[in-house]
Amino acid sequence: MNINLIGHLRTLCPLVCLLFISCAPISYLENHQPSDLIFQKKVYGGVTALVGTELSAPSFSLYADGTSIYYQYIDGKRRLVSSRLSKSDFLIMYNWIERNLSIEDEKPSKQDGSIITEFFFDSKTITIEGLGFIQGSSVLDSLHEFSKQIDQLNFRKSKKYYARQIVLYVKRLSGGETGSWPEWKLRVGLDSIYHKDISFYEPNVKENSIVLEGKIAVKVQKAVDQTSIYQKFSFKGKIYAVGYKPMLP
């Protein structure tokens, strides 16, 4: 976990220590199944749509069995990772989130192109437009700080996360030398997915996507280096840009 946030959490519990357990999943909360989503942060819309919003999974997700799925930089590449908290650490995290989100839904004046930040916590959703960009109350300032701390979370013993289901997006580029890019070798025909002409610099559309599950979904995630940026491949004499959105449980 980020060192600053560790200190913050220690003010809540002096015995905080991020431990991990390997037993079969159980729910840490009453009236919840182990796989229930407890907290999630999403960022979408606005200018982010120009850089591949369609490829981004939620920034951070926490489940009732202590599993967390979030983004982390590994060897300079932004990747989804997962880890599992012990019950005591989960409850510290839960109480910290609850305290920060125990507010009324703030709705500053709407501005076209605003980035949307959405917090889901135990059946309640708080949606903020322009968080960090639009001046507002002290509540908004606190939410902005909370949002930044969520992005800085970094648990020990995290491992790369491979979703069992993904949405594969494809763009086709005009021109260029196919020999400059690696060959697409998976048994997924890129030409059969691409249906609508679109610029490399535009958000992609549903017509240029396909849902993949199981082993082939994992193979795609291992072949394409980054989850939020399109990667170029050569296929049947043409150049394609390939990206995917992991579908979380």
Disulfide bonds with the S-S distance in Angstrom:
none
